Amino acid sequence: MTIIAVTVIAVILHATGNHALTRYDVGGRCDDAENCRKHLCCARMTKDEGNKCRARNDTVGQRCSTIRFPIGSKHMAFIGGCPCKKVLKCKMDYAAGYGTCQRSRPL
């Protein structure tokens, strides 16, 4: 019964937009982007490393990823790096497991 009550409370807080959830800065442990400050993402570089809050990439050529971890999940946690900031696009090399940030449109 206790587990159900805790689950219901968590769902209500999430659904109502209650942002009382602790958000961590760069290097903080996370399960999802919800655990990180708004400008950060939740990512791990390898399968063996734990998730950490990281800065979204804003430099052309910088490592990035669009692959969610665990693979196929709906969690906003990534493996191989963070997605790029909105002005850039992550060009994935799926064989390598990560990509590089590229300009969305050529200059």
Rosetta constraint file for C-alpha pairs under 8 A:
AtomPair CA 1 CA 5 HARMONIC 6.36 0.50
AtomPair CA 2 CA 6 HARMONIC 6.24 0.50
AtomPair CA 3 CA 7 HARMONIC 6.12 0.50
AtomPair CA 4 CA 8 HARMONIC 6.12 0.50
AtomPair CA 5 CA 9 HARMONIC 6.21 0.50
AtomPair CA 6 CA 10 HARMONIC 6.16 0.50
AtomPair CA 7 CA 11 HARMONIC 6.18 0.50
AtomPair CA 8 CA 12 HARMONIC 6.17 0.50
AtomPair CA 9 CA 13 HARMONIC 6.15 0.50
AtomPair CA 10 CA 14 HARMONIC 6.09 0.50
AtomPair CA 11 CA 15 HARMONIC 5.91 0.50
AtomPair CA 12 CA 16 HARMONIC 6.04 0.50
AtomPair CA 13 CA 17 HARMONIC 6.37 0.50
AtomPair CA 13 CA 18 HARMONIC 5.17 0.50
AtomPair CA 13 CA 19 HARMONIC 7.97 0.50
AtomPair CA 14 CA 18 HARMONIC 6.00 0.50
AtomPair CA 14 CA 19 HARMONIC 7.80 0.50
AtomPair CA 21 CA 34 HARMONIC 7.89 0.50
AtomPair CA 21 CA 35 HARMONIC 7.18 0.50
AtomPair CA 22 CA 35 HARMONIC 6.39 0.50
AtomPair CA 22 CA 36 HARMONIC 7.93 0.50
AtomPair CA 23 CA 34 HARMONIC 7.03 0.50
AtomPair CA 23 CA 35 HARMONIC 4.72 0.50
AtomPair CA 23 CA 36 HARMONIC 4.51 0.50
AtomPair CA 23 CA 37 HARMONIC 5.06 0.50
AtomPair CA 24 CA 28 HARMONIC 5.20 0.50
AtomPair CA 24 CA 29 HARMONIC 7.43 0.50
AtomPair CA 24 CA 30 HARMONIC 7.84 0.50
AtomPair CA 24 CA 35 HARMONIC 6.15 0.50
AtomPair CA 24 CA 36 HARMONIC 4.65 0.50
AtomPair CA 24 CA 37 HARMONIC 5.69 0.50
AtomPair CA 24 CA 53 HARMONIC 6.89 0.50
AtomPair CA 25 CA 36 HARMONIC 6.23 0.50
AtomPair CA 25 CA 37 HARMONIC 5.92 0.50
AtomPair CA 25 CA 40 HARMONIC 7.69 0.50
AtomPair CA 25 CA 53 HARMONIC 6.37 0.50
AtomPair CA 25 CA 54 HARMONIC 7.88 0.50
AtomPair CA 26 CA 36 HARMONIC 7.94 0.50
AtomPair CA 26 CA 40 HARMONIC 7.38 0.50
AtomPair CA 26 CA 52 HARMONIC 7.28 0.50
AtomPair CA 26 CA 53 HARMONIC 4.93 0.50
AtomPair CA 26 CA 54 HARMONIC 5.10 0.50
AtomPair CA 26 CA 55 HARMONIC 6.77 0.50
AtomPair CA 27 CA 52 HARMONIC 5.30 0.50
AtomPair CA 27 CA 53 HARMONIC 5.26 0.50
AtomPair CA 27 CA 54 HARMONIC 6.44 0.50
AtomPair CA 28 CA 36 HARMONIC 7.56 0.50
AtomPair CA 28 CA 52 HARMONIC 5.38 0.50
AtomPair CA 28 CA 53 HARMONIC 5.33 0.50
AtomPair CA 29 CA 35 HARMONIC 7.93 0.50
AtomPair CA 29 CA 50 HARMONIC 7.52 0.50
AtomPair CA 29 CA 51 HARMONIC 5.91 0.50
AtomPair CA 29 CA 52 HARMONIC 4.57 0.50
AtomPair CA 29 CA 53 HARMONIC 6.32 0.50
AtomPair CA 30 CA 35 HARMONIC 5.35 0.50
AtomPair CA 30 CA 36 HARMONIC 6.79 0.50
AtomPair CA 30 CA 42 HARMONIC 6.07 0.50
AtomPair CA 30 CA 51 HARMONIC 5.57 0.50
AtomPair CA 30 CA 52 HARMONIC 5.45 0.50
AtomPair CA 30 CA 53 HARMONIC 6.27 0.50
AtomPair CA 31 CA 35 HARMONIC 6.72 0.50
AtomPair CA 31 CA 42 HARMONIC 6.98 0.50
AtomPair CA 31 CA 51 HARMONIC 6.52 0.50
AtomPair CA 31 CA 75 HARMONIC 7.89 0.50
AtomPair CA 31 CA 77 HARMONIC 6.73 0.50
AtomPair CA 32 CA 36 HARMONIC 7.56 0.50
AtomPair CA 32 CA 41 HARMONIC 7.93 0.50
AtomPair CA 32 CA 42 HARMONIC 5.64 0.50
AtomPair CA 32 CA 75 HARMONIC 5.84 0.50
AtomPair CA 32 CA 76 HARMONIC 5.11 0.50
AtomPair CA 32 CA 77 HARMONIC 5.05 0.50
AtomPair CA 33 CA 37 HARMONIC 7.90 0.50
AtomPair CA 33 CA 38 HARMONIC 7.98 0.50
AtomPair CA 33 CA 40 HARMONIC 7.31 0.50
AtomPair CA 33 CA 41 HARMONIC 5.15 0.50
AtomPair CA 33 CA 42 HARMONIC 4.85 0.50
AtomPair CA 33 CA 53 HARMONIC 7.63 0.50
AtomPair CA 33 CA 75 HARMONIC 7.97 0.50
AtomPair CA 33 CA 76 HARMONIC 5.38 0.50
AtomPair CA 33 CA 77 HARMONIC 6.19 0.50
AtomPair CA 34 CA 38 HARMONIC 7.94 0.50
AtomPair CA 34 CA 76 HARMONIC 7.93 0.50
AtomPair CA 35 CA 42 HARMONIC 7.70 0.50
AtomPair CA 35 CA 53 HARMONIC 7.88 0.50
AtomPair CA 36 CA 40 HARMONIC 5.93 0.50
AtomPair CA 36 CA 41 HARMONIC 6.43 0.50
AtomPair CA 36 CA 42 HARMONIC 6.70 0.50
AtomPair CA 36 CA 53 HARMONIC 5.63 0.50
AtomPair CA 37 CA 41 HARMONIC 7.93 0.50
AtomPair CA 39 CA 55 HARMONIC 7.02 0.50
AtomPair CA 39 CA 56 HARMONIC 7.14 0.50
AtomPair CA 40 CA 53 HARMONIC 6.13 0.50
AtomPair CA 40 CA 54 HARMONIC 5.45 0.50
AtomPair CA 40 CA 55 HARMONIC 4.78 0.50
AtomPair CA 40 CA 56 HARMONIC 5.74 0.50
AtomPair CA 41 CA 53 HARMONIC 5.56 0.50
AtomPair CA 41 CA 54 HARMONIC 5.45 0.50
AtomPair CA 41 CA 55 HARMONIC 6.35 0.50
AtomPair CA 41 CA 56 HARMONIC 6.24 0.50
AtomPair CA 41 CA 76 HARMONIC 7.82 0.50
AtomPair CA 41 CA 77 HARMONIC 7.15 0.50
AtomPair CA 41 CA 82 HARMONIC 5.99 0.50
AtomPair CA 41 CA 83 HARMONIC 7.83 0.50
AtomPair CA 42 CA 51 HARMONIC 6.15 0.50
AtomPair CA 42 CA 52 HARMONIC 5.56 0.50
AtomPair CA 42 CA 53 HARMONIC 4.62 0.50
AtomPair CA 42 CA 54 HARMONIC 6.18 0.50
AtomPair CA 42 CA 76 HARMONIC 6.93 0.50
AtomPair CA 42 CA 77 HARMONIC 4.80 0.50
AtomPair CA 42 CA 78 HARMONIC 6.36 0.50
AtomPair CA 42 CA 82 HARMONIC 7.15 0.50
AtomPair CA 43 CA 51 HARMONIC 5.09 0.50
AtomPair CA 43 CA 52 HARMONIC 5.62 0.50
AtomPair CA 43 CA 53 HARMONIC 6.44 0.50
AtomPair CA 43 CA 54 HARMONIC 6.66 0.50
AtomPair CA 43 CA 77 HARMONIC 5.26 0.50
AtomPair CA 43 CA 78 HARMONIC 4.45 0.50
AtomPair CA 43 CA 79 HARMONIC 5.58 0.50
AtomPair CA 43 CA 80 HARMONIC 7.18 0.50
AtomPair CA 43 CA 81 HARMONIC 5.61 0.50
AtomPair CA 43 CA 82 HARMONIC 5.89 0.50
AtomPair CA 44 CA 49 HARMONIC 5.93 0.50
AtomPair CA 44 CA 50 HARMONIC 5.87 0.50
AtomPair CA 44 CA 51 HARMONIC 4.58 0.50
AtomPair CA 44 CA 52 HARMONIC 6.27 0.50
AtomPair CA 44 CA 77 HARMONIC 7.90 0.50
AtomPair CA 44 CA 78 HARMONIC 6.34 0.50
AtomPair CA 44 CA 79 HARMONIC 4.92 0.50
AtomPair CA 44 CA 80 HARMONIC 6.12 0.50
AtomPair CA 44 CA 81 HARMONIC 6.23 0.50
AtomPair CA 45 CA 49 HARMONIC 6.63 0.50
AtomPair CA 45 CA 79 HARMONIC 5.53 0.50
AtomPair CA 45 CA 80 HARMONIC 4.28 0.50
AtomPair CA 45 CA 81 HARMONIC 5.50 0.50
AtomPair CA 46 CA 79 HARMONIC 6.35 0.50
AtomPair CA 46 CA 80 HARMONIC 6.19 0.50
AtomPair CA 47 CA 79 HARMONIC 7.15 0.50
AtomPair CA 51 CA 77 HARMONIC 7.56 0.50
AtomPair CA 54 CA 82 HARMONIC 6.97 0.50
AtomPair CA 55 CA 82 HARMONIC 7.18 0.50
AtomPair CA 56 CA 82 HARMONIC 5.41 0.50
AtomPair CA 56 CA 83 HARMONIC 6.09 0.50
AtomPair CA 56 CA 84 HARMONIC 5.57 0.50
AtomPair CA 56 CA 85 HARMONIC 5.73 0.50
AtomPair CA 57 CA 62 HARMONIC 6.55 0.50
AtomPair CA 57 CA 63 HARMONIC 7.46 0.50
AtomPair CA 57 CA 64 HARMONIC 6.82 0.50
AtomPair CA 57 CA 82 HARMONIC 6.61 0.50
AtomPair CA 57 CA 83 HARMONIC 6.63 0.50
AtomPair CA 57 CA 84 HARMONIC 4.59 0.50
AtomPair CA 57 CA 85 HARMONIC 5.75 0.50
AtomPair CA 57 CA 101 HARMONIC 7.28 0.50
AtomPair CA 58 CA 62 HARMONIC 7.60 0.50
AtomPair CA 58 CA 84 HARMONIC 6.01 0.50
AtomPair CA 58 CA 85 HARMONIC 5.44 0.50
AtomPair CA 58 CA 87 HARMONIC 7.79 0.50
AtomPair CA 58 CA 88 HARMONIC 6.99 0.50
AtomPair CA 58 CA 101 HARMONIC 7.55 0.50
AtomPair CA 59 CA 101 HARMONIC 6.70 0.50
AtomPair CA 60 CA 88 HARMONIC 7.44 0.50
AtomPair CA 60 CA 100 HARMONIC 7.27 0.50
AtomPair CA 60 CA 101 HARMONIC 4.98 0.50
AtomPair CA 60 CA 102 HARMONIC 5.15 0.50
AtomPair CA 60 CA 103 HARMONIC 6.74 0.50
AtomPair CA 61 CA 100 HARMONIC 5.08 0.50
AtomPair CA 61 CA 101 HARMONIC 5.14 0.50
AtomPair CA 61 CA 102 HARMONIC 6.38 0.50
AtomPair CA 62 CA 100 HARMONIC 5.30 0.50
AtomPair CA 62 CA 101 HARMONIC 5.47 0.50
AtomPair CA 63 CA 80 HARMONIC 7.78 0.50
AtomPair CA 63 CA 81 HARMONIC 6.45 0.50
AtomPair CA 63 CA 82 HARMONIC 7.96 0.50
AtomPair CA 63 CA 98 HARMONIC 6.83 0.50
AtomPair CA 63 CA 99 HARMONIC 5.73 0.50
AtomPair CA 63 CA 100 HARMONIC 4.57 0.50
AtomPair CA 63 CA 101 HARMONIC 6.45 0.50
AtomPair CA 64 CA 80 HARMONIC 6.48 0.50
AtomPair CA 64 CA 81 HARMONIC 4.70 0.50
AtomPair CA 64 CA 82 HARMONIC 5.15 0.50
AtomPair CA 64 CA 83 HARMONIC 5.20 0.50
AtomPair CA 64 CA 84 HARMONIC 6.20 0.50
AtomPair CA 64 CA 90 HARMONIC 6.01 0.50
AtomPair CA 64 CA 92 HARMONIC 7.81 0.50
AtomPair CA 64 CA 98 HARMONIC 5.90 0.50
AtomPair CA 64 CA 99 HARMONIC 5.09 0.50
AtomPair CA 64 CA 100 HARMONIC 5.27 0.50
AtomPair CA 64 CA 101 HARMONIC 6.16 0.50
AtomPair CA 65 CA 78 HARMONIC 6.71 0.50
AtomPair CA 65 CA 79 HARMONIC 6.62 0.50
AtomPair CA 65 CA 80 HARMONIC 5.37 0.50
AtomPair CA 65 CA 81 HARMONIC 5.06 0.50
AtomPair CA 65 CA 82 HARMONIC 5.49 0.50
AtomPair CA 65 CA 83 HARMONIC 5.13 0.50
AtomPair CA 65 CA 84 HARMONIC 7.84 0.50
AtomPair CA 65 CA 90 HARMONIC 6.48 0.50
AtomPair CA 65 CA 92 HARMONIC 6.66 0.50
AtomPair CA 65 CA 97 HARMONIC 7.70 0.50
AtomPair CA 65 CA 98 HARMONIC 4.96 0.50
AtomPair CA 65 CA 99 HARMONIC 5.61 0.50
AtomPair CA 65 CA 100 HARMONIC 7.69 0.50
AtomPair CA 66 CA 78 HARMONIC 6.64 0.50
AtomPair CA 66 CA 79 HARMONIC 7.89 0.50
AtomPair CA 66 CA 82 HARMONIC 7.31 0.50
AtomPair CA 66 CA 83 HARMONIC 5.64 0.50
AtomPair CA 66 CA 90 HARMONIC 7.07 0.50
AtomPair CA 66 CA 92 HARMONIC 7.43 0.50
AtomPair CA 66 CA 98 HARMONIC 7.81 0.50
AtomPair CA 67 CA 71 HARMONIC 6.88 0.50
AtomPair CA 67 CA 78 HARMONIC 5.54 0.50
AtomPair CA 67 CA 79 HARMONIC 5.93 0.50
AtomPair CA 67 CA 80 HARMONIC 7.52 0.50
AtomPair CA 67 CA 98 HARMONIC 7.90 0.50
AtomPair CA 68 CA 72 HARMONIC 6.55 0.50
AtomPair CA 68 CA 73 HARMONIC 6.47 0.50
AtomPair CA 68 CA 74 HARMONIC 7.43 0.50
AtomPair CA 68 CA 75 HARMONIC 6.92 0.50
AtomPair CA 68 CA 76 HARMONIC 6.56 0.50
AtomPair CA 68 CA 77 HARMONIC 5.50 0.50
AtomPair CA 68 CA 78 HARMONIC 4.26 0.50
AtomPair CA 68 CA 79 HARMONIC 6.14 0.50
AtomPair CA 69 CA 73 HARMONIC 6.47 0.50
AtomPair CA 69 CA 75 HARMONIC 7.16 0.50
AtomPair CA 69 CA 76 HARMONIC 7.89 0.50
AtomPair CA 69 CA 77 HARMONIC 5.52 0.50
AtomPair CA 69 CA 78 HARMONIC 5.02 0.50
AtomPair CA 69 CA 79 HARMONIC 5.60 0.50
AtomPair CA 70 CA 75 HARMONIC 7.72 0.50
AtomPair CA 70 CA 77 HARMONIC 7.77 0.50
AtomPair CA 70 CA 78 HARMONIC 7.95 0.50
AtomPair CA 78 CA 82 HARMONIC 6.32 0.50
AtomPair CA 78 CA 83 HARMONIC 7.97 0.50
AtomPair CA 79 CA 97 HARMONIC 7.84 0.50
AtomPair CA 79 CA 98 HARMONIC 7.77 0.50
AtomPair CA 80 CA 97 HARMONIC 6.14 0.50
AtomPair CA 80 CA 98 HARMONIC 4.97 0.50
AtomPair CA 80 CA 99 HARMONIC 7.98 0.50
AtomPair CA 81 CA 98 HARMONIC 7.05 0.50
AtomPair CA 83 CA 89 HARMONIC 7.95 0.50
AtomPair CA 83 CA 90 HARMONIC 6.41 0.50
AtomPair CA 84 CA 88 HARMONIC 5.72 0.50
AtomPair CA 84 CA 89 HARMONIC 5.95 0.50
AtomPair CA 84 CA 90 HARMONIC 5.87 0.50
AtomPair CA 84 CA 101 HARMONIC 5.97 0.50
AtomPair CA 85 CA 89 HARMONIC 7.63 0.50
AtomPair CA 87 CA 103 HARMONIC 7.04 0.50
AtomPair CA 87 CA 104 HARMONIC 6.63 0.50
AtomPair CA 88 CA 101 HARMONIC 5.99 0.50
AtomPair CA 88 CA 102 HARMONIC 5.50 0.50
AtomPair CA 88 CA 103 HARMONIC 4.78 0.50
AtomPair CA 88 CA 104 HARMONIC 5.19 0.50
AtomPair CA 89 CA 101 HARMONIC 5.52 0.50
AtomPair CA 89 CA 102 HARMONIC 5.26 0.50
AtomPair CA 89 CA 103 HARMONIC 6.07 0.50
AtomPair CA 89 CA 104 HARMONIC 5.31 0.50
AtomPair CA 90 CA 99 HARMONIC 5.99 0.50
AtomPair CA 90 CA 100 HARMONIC 5.55 0.50
AtomPair CA 90 CA 101 HARMONIC 4.53 0.50
AtomPair CA 90 CA 102 HARMONIC 6.12 0.50
AtomPair CA 91 CA 99 HARMONIC 5.20 0.50
AtomPair CA 91 CA 100 HARMONIC 5.49 0.50
AtomPair CA 91 CA 101 HARMONIC 6.20 0.50
AtomPair CA 91 CA 102 HARMONIC 6.50 0.50
AtomPair CA 92 CA 97 HARMONIC 7.66 0.50
AtomPair CA 92 CA 98 HARMONIC 5.70 0.50
AtomPair CA 92 CA 99 HARMONIC 3.86 0.50
AtomPair CA 92 CA 100 HARMONIC 6.63 0.50
AtomPair CA 93 CA 97 HARMONIC 6.22 0.50
AtomPair CA 93 CA 98 HARMONIC 5.65 0.50
AtomPair CA 93 CA 99 HARMONIC 5.05 0.50
AtomPair CA 94 CA 98 HARMONIC 6.30 0.50
AtomPair CA 94 CA 99 HARMONIC 7.54 0.50
